[in-house]
């Protein structure tokens, strides 16, 4: 009897351990270039790097970027479709991976390309519209936009900066502010965040100019919240700012992610920090199709570790699993996700040989099961 009890305990412990090694990987895709249902949910094993498809959305137009609610029960997605673009809300059941459409609203700006959410609101960055939209969360999903902020002006690059192009909205660590990168204006805007306001959720605090023609795209905060790292799409500049809790940015360093001997097109894309806060990763598209790995020093400065091919074309986004063991890169044009093993001590990446094949992956998000 005692032996049976011990065996049952061991079996339970092993089963529980295996369950703890599993997370969900959500993938947003483009649906206009190949056969895609929109949102894909995979079970990902953080020990082996293996994955298996659990579920998909029924059908939703180009949900390129996703944002998951803090309680893990809802998914919000942009639907990139020019002037007809919308923002959608879905119910989400992590255990089964089931994704259920709730409702959608007009984006109030063409081609939304990024979004964030908290307990009150969903906020989108509308690229072609050059504006920001704020939606209130409701029992049915999201309300009509309760605030739209329009950026105006242009930059020095006549082809890419003919007008405002909002590329990201991002909460400060304390959620007192929302930072917004405008590729068309070469500016990072800082907004005061008033979550419960009826129509003035965002009020402008100020802005910071970056190098003319650089095209700010995405940013991320250091783990201690004292620094901000910004990647600029048009010329591959990587800028480091110091950040004060009063919402102010101060430029302290600039570098370039292109190799010295590189010749060809560049299109810097995503920027992420490892879960332990020790390494910074930046992807570059067009002809480069690589990831640059940087070590983050105590003073916030960065030091190049390596540059590796992403083994595909169009690494628009990537994500590091919660354990920090793997980095997954979504390739928009070669229609797959490449799984890299990540060395926690050095930050270096090694191809596992594992691939997830699907149509035009764009946004990758890990969630708990």
C-alpha positions in Angstrom: 0.0 0.0 0.0 2.8 2.4 1.0 4.7 1.6 -2.2 1.6 2.3 -4.3 1.1 5.6 -2.5 4.7 6.6 -3.2 4.4 5.6 -6.9 1.2 7.7 -7.2 3.0 10.7 -5.6 5.9 10.3 -8.0 3.5 10.0 -11.0 1.6 13.1 -9.8 4.9 15.1 -9.4 6.1 14.1 -12.9 2.8 15.0 -14.5 2.7 18.3 -12.6 6.3 19.1 -13.7 5.4 18.4 -17.3 2.4 20.7 -17.1 4.6 23.4 -15.6 6.8 23.2 -18.7 4.0 24.1 -21.0 2.9 27.6 -22.1 0.8 28.8 -25.0 2.2 30.6 -28.0 -0.3 33.0 -29.7 0.5 34.0 -33.3 -1.1 36.8 -35.2 -0.9 36.6 -39.0 -1.6 38.4 -42.2 -4.5 36.7 -44.1 -4.3 38.5 -47.5 -1.2 36.7 -48.9 -1.9 33.0 -48.1 -4.3 30.7 -46.4 -4.7 31.8 -42.8 -7.5 31.7 -40.2 -6.0 34.6 -38.3 -5.0 33.8 -34.8 -3.2 30.5 -34.0 -2.7 29.0 -30.5 0.2 26.5 -30.0 1.2 24.6 -26.9 4.9 25.2 -26.5 7.2 23.0 -24.3 9.8 25.1 -22.6 12.0 22.1 -22.0 12.2 20.6 -25.4 11.2 23.5 -27.7 8.5 21.4 -29.3 5.2 22.8 -30.2 1.8 21.6 -31.3 -1.3 23.4 -32.7 -4.1 23.6 -30.1 -6.7 25.9 -31.8 -7.3 28.8 -34.2 -9.7 31.7 -34.5 -12.6 30.9 -36.8 -11.6 33.6 -39.3 -10.5 37.2 -38.7 -8.9 39.6 -41.1 -5.1 40.1 -40.7 -4.8 40.2 -36.9 -1.1 41.1 -37.2 -0.5 42.2 -33.6 -2.1 40.8 -30.4 -2.4 41.9 -26.8 -3.6 39.6 -24.0 -5.5 40.8 -20.9 -3.8 40.5 -17.5 -6.3 37.8 -16.4 -5.5 35.7 -19.5 -9.2 35.6 -20.5 -9.2 38.0 -23.5 -7.2 38.7 -26.7 -7.3 42.0 -28.5 -6.2 42.2 -32.1 -5.7 44.9 -34.7 -7.1 44.0 -38.1 -4.9 45.6 -40.8 -7.0 46.4 -43.8 -6.3 49.9 -45.0 -9.2 52.3 -44.6 -11.5 49.4 -43.5 -9.2 48.5 -40.6 -10.8 47.4 -37.3 -9.9 46.3 -33.8 -11.3 43.1 -32.4 -11.9 41.5 -29.0 -11.9 37.7 -28.4 -12.6 35.4 -25.5 -9.7 33.2 -24.7 -9.6 29.8 -22.9 -5.9 29.0 -22.3 -6.4 25.3 -21.4 -8.0 24.4 -24.8 -6.6 27.4 -26.8 -10.2 28.3 -27.8 -10.5 31.8 -29.3 -14.1 33.2 -29.5 -14.9 36.4 -31.4 -16.7 38.9 -29.2 -16.9 42.1 -31.2 -15.0 44.6 -33.3 -14.9 48.4 -33.8 -13.6 50.7 -36.5 -10.0 51.5 -35.8 -10.6 55.2 -36.7 -7.2 55.1 -38.5 -5.9 53.1 -41.4 -3.6 50.1 -40.8 -3.4 49.7 -37.0 -0.1 48.0 -36.3 0.3 47.7 -32.5 -1.9 47.7 -29.5 -1.8 47.5 -25.7 -4.4 47.0 -23.0 -4.9 47.3 -19.2 -7.9 46.9 -17.0 -9.8 49.8 -18.5 -8.8 50.4 -22.1 -7.4 49.1 -25.4 -5.1 51.5 -27.2 -3.9 51.2 -30.8 -1.2 52.7 -33.0 -2.6 53.4 -36.5 0.3 53.5 -38.9 -1.2 54.8 -42.2 -3.8 56.9 -40.2 -1.0 58.6 -38.3 -3.1 58.5 -35.1 -3.8 56.8 -31.8 -7.2 55.3 -30.9 -8.5 54.5 -27.4 -11.3 52.0 -26.8 -13.0 51.3 -23.5 -13.3 47.6 -22.4 -16.9 46.4 -22.1 -18.7 43.2 -21.2 -19.2 42.7 -25.0 -15.6 43.3 -25.9 -14.7 46.9 -26.6 -16.6 50.2 -27.2 -16.4 52.5 -30.1 -13.3 54.7 -29.9 -13.7 57.2 -27.1 -10.6 59.2 -28.0 -8.6 59.6 -31.2 -5.3 61.6 -31.2 -4.1 62.8 -34.6 -0.4 63.4 -35.3 0.5 65.9 -38.0 3.7 66.8 -40.0 6.3 65.0 -42.1 9.9 63.9 -42.1 12.9 64.2 -44.4 12.3 60.9 -46.2 9.8 61.8 -48.9 8.9 58.2 -49.7 8.4 56.9 -46.1 7.8 60.1 -44.1 5.3 62.0 -46.2 3.1 62.2 -43.1 2.6 60.9 -39.6 3.0 57.1 -39.1 2.3 56.0 -35.5 4.1 52.7 -35.1 3.8 51.8 -31.4 2.1 52.6 -28.2 3.7 51.4 -25.0 3.0 51.7 -21.3 5.7 53.0 -18.9 6.5 50.5 -16.2 4.2 52.3 -13.7 1.5 52.9 -16.3 1.4 56.6 -15.6 2.4 57.3 -19.2 2.0 55.9 -22.7 5.0 56.3 -25.1 4.3 56.5 -28.8 6.8 56.2 -31.7 6.0 58.1 -34.9 8.1 56.8 -37.8 6.9 59.6 -40.1 7.8 62.5 -37.7 11.1 61.1 -36.1 9.6 61.7 -32.7 8.7 59.7 -29.5 5.6 61.2 -27.9 5.0 60.9 -24.1 1.3 61.0 -23.0 -0.1 61.2 -19.5 -2.3 58.2 -19.0 -5.7 58.9 -17.3 -7.4 55.4 -17.6 -10.9 56.3 -16.3 -11.3 59.6 -18.2 -14.3 59.8 -20.4 -12.6 61.3 -23.5 -9.1 62.5 -22.4 -7.4 59.2 -21.5 -4.2 60.4 -23.1 -3.0 64.0 -22.7 0.3 65.1 -24.3 3.2 65.6 -21.8 5.9 66.2 -24.4 8.0 64.6 -27.2 11.6 63.8 -28.0 13.2 64.2 -31.4 15.4 61.5 -32.8 17.8 61.6 -35.8 16.2 62.9 -38.9 15.1 60.2 -41.4 15.7 57.4 -38.9 12.0 56.4 -38.5 11.4 55.3 -34.8 9.6 52.0 -34.8 9.6 50.0 -31.5 11.0 50.5 -28.0 11.3 48.6 -24.8 12.3 49.4 -21.2 15.2 48.0 -19.2 14.1 45.6 -16.4 14.8 48.3 -13.8 12.8 50.9 -15.8 15.7 53.3 -15.9 16.5 53.0 -19.6 14.6 52.9 -22.9 15.9 51.2 -26.0 14.5 52.4 -29.3 15.0 50.8 -32.7 14.6 53.0 -35.8 13.4 51.2 -38.9 14.6 53.4 -41.8 18.3 53.6 -41.0 18.8 50.8 -38.4 19.8 53.3 -35.6 19.5 51.9 -32.1 19.1 54.7 -29.5 19.4 54.4 -25.7 17.6 56.9 -23.5 17.7 57.4 -19.8 14.2 57.4 -18.3 12.9 59.3 -15.3 9.8 58.4 -13.4 8.3 61.8 -14.3 8.1 60.5 -17.9 11.1 62.3 -19.4 13.5 60.7 -21.9 17.2 61.8 -22.3 19.3 60.5 -25.2 22.5 59.0 -23.9 23.8 56.8 -26.8 23.3 55.9 -30.4 24.7 52.9 -32.4 23.8 51.1 -35.6 22.8 47.5 -35.9 24.1 47.0 -39.4 27.4 45.1 -39.9 30.2 47.4 -41.1 30.5 45.5 -44.4 26.7 45.2 -45.0 25.3 46.4 -48.3 21.6 46.2 -49.1 18.2 47.1 -47.7 17.4 47.4 -44.1 14.1 47.4 -42.2 14.7 47.1 -38.5 11.7 45.6 -36.8 11.3 44.2 -33.3 13.2 44.8 -30.1 12.9 42.7 -26.9 14.8 42.2 -23.6 15.4 38.7 -22.1 13.4 37.8 -19.0 16.4 38.3 -16.7 17.0 41.8 -18.2 20.6 41.0 -19.2 20.4 40.9 -23.0 18.8 43.0 -25.7 17.6 41.5 -29.1 16.8 43.4 -32.3 15.6 42.0 -35.6 16.3 43.5 -39.1 14.4 42.6 -42.3 14.6 43.3 -46.1 18.2 42.1 -47.0 19.7 41.7 -43.5 17.2 39.2 -42.1 19.1 38.8 -38.8 19.0 39.4 -35.1 21.6 41.4 -33.2 22.3 40.4 -29.6 23.6 42.9 -27.1 24.7 42.6 -23.5 23.1 45.2 -21.2 25.7 46.7 -18.9 25.0 48.1 -15.4 25.1 51.7 -16.6 22.5 50.9 -19.3 25.0 50.9 -22.2 25.0 48.0 -24.6 27.7 45.8 -26.0 27.4 43.7 -29.2 27.6 40.0 -28.5 26.7 38.5 -32.0 24.7 38.9 -35.1 22.9 35.8 -36.5 20.8 35.0 -39.5 17.1 34.4 -38.6 17.1 31.7 -41.3 14.1 33.1 -43.1 12.8 36.3 -44.7 10.9 39.1 -43.0 11.6 38.6 -39.2 8.9 41.1 -38.4 8.5 39.9 -34.8 10.0 37.5 -32.3 9.4 36.4 -28.7 11.4 34.9 -25.9 9.6 32.2 -23.9 9.0 33.0 -20.2 11.8 30.8 -19.0 14.3 32.5 -21.3 15.4 29.2 -22.9 14.1 29.8 -26.4 13.7 32.7 -28.8 11.1 32.2 -31.6 11.3 34.3 -34.8 8.2 34.7 -37.1 9.0 35.1 -40.8 6.3 37.0 -42.7 7.6 36.0 -46.2 8.9 32.5 -45.7 5.8 31.5 -43.7 7.4 29.9 -40.7 8.6 30.4 -37.1 12.2 29.4 -36.4 12.9 28.1 -32.9 16.3 29.2 -31.5 17.9 27.8 -28.3 19.1 30.7 -26.1 22.2 30.5 -23.9 21.1 32.3 -20.7 24.8 33.0 -19.7 26.0 34.5 -23.0 22.8 35.5 -24.7 23.8 33.6 -27.9 21.4 31.9 -30.1 21.6 28.4 -31.7 19.2 26.9 -34.3 17.3 24.0 -32.8 16.2 22.8 -36.3 12.6 23.1 -35.1 10.1 25.0 -37.2 6.4 26.0 -37.0 4.9 26.3 -40.5 2.1 28.8 -41.0 0.9 31.6 -43.2 2.6 35.0 -42.7 3.3 35.1 -38.9 3.6 38.6 -37.6 3.0 39.0 -33.9 4.1 36.4 -31.3 2.9 36.4 -27.7 3.5 33.8 -24.9 0.8 33.2 -22.3 0.2 30.9 -19.3 -2.0 27.9 -19.8 
